[in-house]
Amino acid sequence: MKKFVGVFVVLTLLILPGFSLAKEDARDKESKVTLETITVTAEKFPVLERESSRFVTVISAEELKETSANNLVDALKRKGGFAYKAYGPLGLSHGGMNSKLSVRGIYDGELVLINGVPIQGPAGHGYDLDMIPIDQIERVEILKGAASTLYGADAMTGVINIITKKNVAEPSVKIYTEMGDYEYHNHGLSFLSPKLNIGLNYSHLGSIEEISRSFTKKYRYDTDDTNKYSMNLNAKPFEDFYIDYMGSYNETGYKKIKDSGGLSTGTDQYHYKHFANIRYENASLRLKTFYSYNEMQRDEYTNPSKPEDNNKNYNYGFEGGYKFNFLTSELNIGADYVYRGADYNNQYGKHHRNDYAAFFQIKKDFFDRLAITLGAREQFVKADSNGKDYDRFLPSLGLNFKAADTLNFFANTGKAFRSPTFNNLYYSGSFLVGNSDLDPEEGWTYEVGIKFDNDFFRLRLAGFYMDYRDKIEIDRSHGYPLTYFNAGDYETVGIEWDASIYPFAGQSNLLRNLSLDTAGYWADPEAEDTSGEQYQAGPKFQTSLGISYLTEKITLNLLANILISRERGLDDYATVDFYSKYRLFRGYLTIGVDNIFNEEIHISGDMSSDSTNNYVYYGFDRLFKLGYEITF
């Protein structure tokens, strides 16, 4: 408690010098509160967020930067509403183990999109958001609950939609540089204009000792230096026509060190990621084609006879949607096709599947207060010669009732499903083999909530119940090699919130720029194991608590992130991060401190009493960062 009091005292002292700066350039907090938020994720076409029947959060790139995060996945887990799992510092992938953001206590139910199209690899459901710099995106829209009617496979618990950088009316150039502990570097250059945006980023992190430890088998993992290179391009050659590209390259290494001393294994890792799309979008018509490619190369240099891993995931496809007035309703119809392929040279070779679907959504307003939305999708999944074909009918229903100018009630229900990954289906090893007869996981989500907005308070609050069956589990009852099979049911029930308080809005004093924010969930996620016994499937409680002071000349943000009642015996944690930005000469000086109190964080692992291997992966220690950014 003393630590938290101390931090808030420090924050107060930091705010005071900024009061004189705020007199001239204070942001109009009332305008910020009443500004209508637009989302495209809730209905695939722009809609006012408070008039949708879904729980949607829209986070701008600037808001993500104010978390003091180092990349996109790091920022999203700090904003609240997600449980975070990772296998390396700052979300770095460790072989096929990727950082994840679980929704409402259930892992692997989230669908990740860029500009509305899927980027997750079919092999293992990975999306590697640690490779996306915050400065290269416009915003992120997060939809909670089932969304398979509009987005198809894997949208079971929620959708994370990353929107690429917009072109701007006036050309500008931005340069930023940041350095910190552990040889941390983050440098970038961007050019924005009406027709073309270009962004470049380089980041570096020095070697880290003991990113994980196995207490049972007596070894640890260390990392070598990590280098990341990223580029984005956004072109708008003519009205309503867009071309986007995001590419990144990451190089690092891992060392497995025995407690008895000496190097056990050493692996160099190289990771490439590319995304491109062409879009035509206006108020009534949306056409897209896209390509996503992800390749990871791993060379175990301590065992020269072992073949190098060269694992590839690739998606491509197209989709179209058309919105028009039909009788007295608004009708949205569309279709999409996605080819999902993978080539894992040392595990199972090449495999692919084809997803294609047609969907509709019709929306009708009654008495200028009640909006009813009804939708359905017919989804077909056609596997290669080694897999199983299937189809699913995916209906949904949503309601939004405007009780007052500041208050809306909403409710929705929908069916969703998640296809087995290629690792689930085809993996071949001495300890684990896939099962090509697996069925998809599927079930329903039910949600009811309120949306409230005025000058002083913004609230999104929802109660939810998710009920799914055919959970894919590893069967350990028959010895090695282990395999996957469809187990029993799994579910979660709870509440989720996202709230902001502006206690001094409308006042002429300097405190008008102060705000308080919180977002998070409480849930009770349970699943059945292979013997039919219930177990806790994910964390039960997560929240963020923030206090901000924002003006044109000074930004101060203190953010606490709390995760408790965790699965598999993992420790609870509460971290506090600080970010500040001061106007200095023509640019801004930035100061960040991650994990102020240097808490030990378990970002993944298994410390349960029945585990054959007790191990943890650790989050990052305290990290001080100092930077400068300037825009011409």
Number of C-alpha atoms within 10 A of each C-alpha: 5 6 11 13 10 11 17 13 12 11 19 13 11 15 21 11 11 19 19 12 17 21 13 11 13 19 17 14 22 18 12 11 19 14 9 12 15 17 22 18 28 23 18 18 19 15 16 12 21 25 20 25 28 27 27 23 19 18 16 14 20 13 14 22 17 23 26 24 24 22 21 25 25 21 22 22 22 27 26 24 28 25 29 24 21 23 25 26 22 18 25 20 24 18 19 13 16 20 26 24 24 21 25 33 32 27 18 19 25 26 27 24 20 22 19 18 25 26 27 24 23 24 26 18 25 20 22 22 23 23 24 23 29 24 23 26 21 16 21 24 21 22 24 26 30 33 31 29 28 27 24 28 25 27 26 31 27 24 28 23 22 22 19 20 21 21 19 13 10 8 14 14 15 15 17 20 19 19 19 17 14 16 13 19 20 20 18 21 19 20 18 22 18 16 17 19 23 19 23 20 22 19 23 20 22 16 16 17 13 17 19 24 22 19 14 12 13 14 19 21 22 18 24 19 16 21 17 21 20 22 21 25 21 24 21 18 12 10 10 13 15 20 18 22 19 22 20 21 19 22 18 23 20 23 20 19 20 17 14 8 8 9 14 14 15 20 20 18 21 18 22 19 22 19 20 19 21 17 20 16 17 14 11 13 17 18 17 21 19 23 20 24 20 24 19 21 17 20 18 19 13 13 13 9 8 11 12 17 17 17 22 23 26 23 24 21 20 19 20 18 20 18 19 14 12 12 8 9 15 15 19 22 19 20 18 22 18 21 17 24 21 25 19 20 14 15 16 18 14 16 21 21 20 18 18 19 22 20 23 20 22 19 20 17 16 10 6 9 13 17 19 20 21 19 20 21 24 18 23 19 17 16 16 13 10 12 18 15 14 13 13 18 16 24 22 23 20 21 22 25 21 18 11 10 9 14 15 22 23 25 22 23 24 24 27 29 26 23 19 25 18 27 22 24 24 22 21 18 13 8 10 19 21 22 20 18 16 20 19 20 24 21 21 22 24 20 24 21 21 21 24 17 18 15 18 17 17 18 19 21 20 22 18 21 20 24 17 20 19 18 24 23 16 18 19 14 10 8 9 12 14 16 21 24 20 21 20 20 20 23 21 23 20 19 19 22 20 23 18 19 19 22 16 18 21 15 12 9 12 17 18 22 24 20 21 18 20 21 24 24 26 22 24 20 24 21 22 20 20 19 11 11 10 14 14 19 21 23 28 24 24 27 25 24 19 21 19 21 26 24 25 14 20 24 20 24 23 23 24 22 22 18 22 17 19 19 21 20 14 20 18 17 17 17 20 24 24 24 21 25 23 19 18 14 8 10 18 20 20 24 20 25 21 22 23 19 16 13 15 17 19 22 24 22 23 19 20 14 10 9 12 11 16 19 23 22 23 20 22 20 17 18 16 17 19 16 18 19 20 17 14 10
